[in-house]
Amino acid sequence: MSKCLIIGDTHFDTKCEGYLDVQVESTLKLVKEHKPKYIVFLGDIYHHRKPTPEVVVAVHKLFQKISLTPGVTKIYVLRGNHDSQNRSDDGLTALETLCYPGSKVTVVKHTIYDPSLNFLLIPHYEDDDVIKEHLESNGNEKTVAFGHFSYTPDHLGIKGFESSLKLTDFKCRTILGHIHKHLEDEHVTILGTPWTTNFGESDKDNFVGVMEEIPGGWGPLNKFKVRFGPRFYEAPYEALEAMEYEISDKNYFTLLRVILNRFSDDPVSLLRADIANKFKVAYVDIKFQPIYDDKLNERLSGYDPNIPLTVIDDDIITRYVEEQASTIPQEMLERGLNLIREYADQDTDS
């Protein structure tokens, strides 16, 4: 049976050293595991609207390798909102580099209906009415639609989706990208991303979808949990030891955020390096637990958030510059922080 592999928003990027390489390797691994004849990428190939040359070249080489994979005959790539350099539906997109003589990639910049596969492919559009029109025009019981847009599943009690589309607007089985968390809603499936893309997603599962071609159409969408690749993970500092086995899982390229509820005597840069070395993670982000709560503070103290607790002096500037992990030159940081201090002093005097 011929298979179609569906992969959600990949968001290729260089968040830290090695991150892009692992994204590429993980995508190739998914193709190798599932051995599809057809592949549909649901959009947001790139994380940034204007990706760096490094990312564009890596993605181009990736799709060359996928095109050369035995058995793969057709690859559809939907234009996501992150793939357009501006908010125009006719704007420039770095996805153009995926199309070259001999490529098996079709970049879907505008809606396509493939009658040979009964696929309706709808990229991102800024206007919901355009999407509704396209859903209406080609929907039937044999059609499978793929899209990069959201809708409002308010009948499930879920809010926060900025879309005027409702479940009734979908006339056929539909598989969506754009929204990062998996959701099943009758004949609509939000597939979600194949890996987490930020720390806010650190607690969610990730899937790809596979359909098998059957006489007269396509079988059900089977979802496979992705248990490898890049992963954002968040844990309290006090729980690191107990969570070591899971944090250090070699199947993942882990970006770890550590939550501190107290200040450390060690510089943050040293603490970050120690954690990365001990738990074998690719990147460590340190975040302090919020110490101010409006309602609680009213009962416990007379703290006024409008009154500064400290001033920016030479010691604070020196410590910040020494402990920061930025690629900005030290001299530039010092000049900028001194300007902030001067402005703060002027504001206090006035």
URMOCOR-V136667 format. One record per residue. N is the residue number from 0. PHI is phi in radians with two decimals (999 if undefined). OMEGA is omega in whole degrees, -180 to 180 (* if undefined). Layout:
BEGIN
((N;PHI;OMEGA) (N;PHI;OMEGA))
END
This chain:
BEGIN
((0;999;176) (1;-1.31;-179) (2;-2.00;170) (3;-2.08;177) (4;-1.68;179) (5;-1.99;-178) (6;-2.13;-180) (7;-1.33;-174) (8;-1.02;-177) (9;-1.57;178) (10;0.90;179) (11;-1.07;-174) (12;-2.86;176) (13;-2.00;-178) (14;-1.22;176) (15;-2.77;-178) (16;-1.05;179) (17;1.59;-175) (18;-1.10;-179) (19;-1.10;179) (20;-1.04;-179) (21;-1.21;176) (22;-1.03;-180) (23;-1.11;-179) (24;-1.06;-178) (25;-1.18;178) (26;-1.12;178) (27;-1.10;179) (28;-1.13;178) (29;-1.10;179) (30;-1.13;-180) (31;-1.12;-178) (32;-1.15;-170) (33;-1.67;174) (34;0.86;-178) (35;-1.44;169) (36;-1.61;179) (37;-2.17;177) (38;-2.36;174) (39;-2.12;172) (40;-1.69;-170) (41;-1.47;175) (42;1.92;-173) (43;0.92;173) (44;-1.07;180) (45;-1.72;176) (46;-1.44;-178) (47;-1.87;179) (48;-1.03;177) (49;-2.09;-176) (50;-1.16;179) (51;-1.23;177) (52;-0.97;179) (53;-1.02;-179) (54;-1.23;-179) (55;-1.05;-180) (56;-1.14;-180) (57;-1.09;-180) (58;-1.20;177) (59;-1.04;179) (60;-1.14;177) (61;-1.03;-177) (62;-1.24;171) (63;-1.09;180) (64;-1.13;180) (65;-1.13;180) (66;-1.10;-179) (67;-1.57;-180) (68;-1.19;180) (69;-0.95;177) (70;1.70;-180) (71;-1.37;-177) (72;-2.02;-177) (73;-2.64;-180) (74;-2.24;175) (75;-1.84;178) (76;-2.18;178) (77;-1.35;174) (78;-1.29;175) (79;-1.66;180) (80;-1.13;178) (81;-1.32;-178) (82;-1.54;179) (83;-1.65;-177) (84;-1.25;174) (85;-2.56;-176) (86;-1.52;176) (87;-1.48;179) (88;-1.21;178) (89;-1.89;-175) (90;-1.36;179) (91;-1.20;177) (92;-2.56;178) (93;-1.22;178) (94;-1.13;180) (95;-0.99;-177) (96;-1.20;-179) (97;-1.44;-179) (98;-1.77;180) (99;-2.70;-179) (100;-0.98;-179) (101;1.61;180) (102;-1.25;176) (103;-1.68;-175) (104;-1.63;169) (105;-1.99;177) (106;-1.48;-177) (107;-1.62;178) (108;-1.54;175) (109;-2.41;-171) (110;-0.95;179) (111;-2.19;169) (112;-1.99;179) (113;-1.79;-176) (114;-1.19;-180) (115;-1.19;-180) (116;-1.96;-173) (117;1.03;178) (118;-1.84;171) (119;-1.93;-173) (120;-2.02;-174) (121;-2.08;179) (122;-1.35;179) (123;-1.30;172) (124;-2.21;178) (125;-1.26;-176) (126;-1.79;179) (127;-1.07;-179) (128;-1.13;176) (129;-1.13;179) (130;-1.11;180) (131;-1.03;180) (132;-1.09;-179) (133;-1.24;176) (134;-1.12;-178) (135;-1.27;-168) (136;-1.34;-173) (137;-2.18;-175) (138;-1.40;171) (139;-2.63;-172) (140;-1.16;180) (141;-1.63;-176) (142;-1.38;169) (143;-2.01;180) (144;-1.73;175) (145;-2.20;-177) (146;-2.59;174) (147;-2.12;179) (148;-2.89;-179) (149;-1.94;172) (150;-2.53;-174) (151;-1.91;178) (152;-1.49;-175) (153;-1.17;177) (154;-1.20;175) (155;-1.66;-178) (156;1.39;-179) (157;-1.74;-179) (158;-2.01;173) (159;1.69;178) (160;-1.57;-177) (161;-1.50;-179) (162;-2.78;176) (163;-1.65;180) (164;-1.27;177) (165;-2.08;180) (166;-1.01;-178) (167;-1.19;178) (168;-1.34;-178) (169;-1.63;-174) (170;-1.65;-180) (171;-2.57;177) (172;-1.01;-174) (173;-2.36;178) (174;-2.12;-172) (175;-1.97;165) (176;-1.78;176) (177;1.39;176) (178;-1.51;-168) (179;-1.50;-177) (180;-1.86;-177) (181;-1.09;179) (182;-2.67;174) (183;-1.93;-179) (184;-2.53;-177) (185;0.94;-177) (186;-1.64;178) (187;-1.98;177) (188;-2.11;168) (189;-1.62;-171) (190;-1.28;-176) (191;1.46;-176) (192;-1.54;179) (193;-1.32;175) (194;-2.70;178) (195;-1.23;-175) (196;-2.07;176) (197;-2.85;-177) (198;-1.18;178) (199;-1.16;-179) (200;-1.83;-170) (201;-1.14;-178) (202;-1.88;-175) (203;-1.83;175) (204;-1.47;-177) (205;-2.23;-174) (206;-2.41;160) (207;-2.13;-179) (208;-2.04;177) (209;-2.38;173) (210;-2.06;176) (211;-1.90;179) (212;-1.31;-180) (213;-2.22;178) (214;-0.97;177) (215;1.52;178) (216;2.77;-176) (217;-2.23;178) (218;-1.32;-178) (219;-1.14;177) (220;-1.39;175) (221;-1.73;-178) (222;-1.80;-180) (223;-2.09;180) (224;-1.24;178) (225;-1.59;-175) (226;-2.00;178) (227;-2.74;177) (228;1.70;180) (229;-1.16;-177) (230;-2.61;171) (231;-1.62;-175) (232;-2.39;-177) (233;-2.22;-179) (234;-2.67;174) (235;-1.19;-179) (236;-1.01;-177) (237;-1.16;-176) (238;-1.75;-175) (239;-1.02;-178) (240;-1.05;-178) (241;-1.20;-177) (242;-1.78;-173) (243;-0.99;-177) (244;-1.03;-178) (245;-1.26;-179) (246;-1.11;-174) (247;-1.55;-179) (248;-0.97;-175) (249;-1.24;178) (250;-1.28;-175) (251;-2.01;169) (252;-1.74;-166) (253;-1.69;168) (254;-1.82;-171) (255;-1.84;172) (256;-1.83;-179) (257;-1.86;-179) (258;-1.68;178) (259;-1.81;176) (260;-1.89;176) (261;-2.69;178) (262;-1.33;179) (263;-1.80;176) (264;-1.24;-180) (265;-1.44;174) (266;-1.02;-178) (267;-1.03;-179) (268;-1.09;179) (269;-1.23;178) (270;-1.08;180) (271;-1.08;-179) (272;-1.15;180) (273;-1.10;-179) (274;-1.17;-180) (275;-1.06;-178) (276;-1.24;-176) (277;-1.25;-174) (278;-1.75;174) (279;0.99;178) (280;-1.88;-175) (281;-1.39;-174) (282;-2.71;178) (283;-2.21;175) (284;-2.00;179) (285;-1.83;178) (286;-2.32;178) (287;-1.55;177) (288;-1.12;-180) (289;-0.98;-179) (290;-1.86;-178) (291;-2.00;176) (292;-2.25;-173) (293;-0.91;-174) (294;-1.24;-180) (295;-1.13;-177) (296;-1.13;-180) (297;-1.08;-177) (298;-1.53;-171) (299;-1.78;-175) (300;-2.70;176) (301;-1.80;-178) (302;-1.08;178) (303;-2.01;-178) (304;-1.11;179) (305;-1.45;178) (306;-1.83;-177) (307;-1.09;179) (308;-1.44;-177) (309;-2.60;177) (310;-2.15;178) (311;-1.47;180) (312;-1.98;-177) (313;-1.06;-178) (314;-1.15;179) (315;-1.11;180) (316;-1.09;-179) (317;-1.09;-178) (318;-1.13;-180) (319;-1.11;-178) (320;-1.08;-178) (321;-1.22;-173) (322;-1.74;-176) (323;-1.24;-179) (324;-1.95;-176) (325;-1.41;175) (326;-1.55;178) (327;-1.23;-180) (328;-0.94;-177) (329;-1.02;-178) (330;-1.09;-180) (331;-1.18;177) (332;-1.07;-179) (333;-1.09;179) (334;-1.08;-179) (335;-1.11;-180) (336;-1.21;176) (337;-1.16;177) (338;-1.13;177) (339;-1.08;-180) (340;-1.11;-180) (341;-1.08;179) (342;-1.13;179) (343;-1.10;179) (344;-1.12;179) (345;-1.12;-180) (346;-1.13;179) (347;-1.20;-177) (348;-1.24;-173) (349;-1.41;*))
END
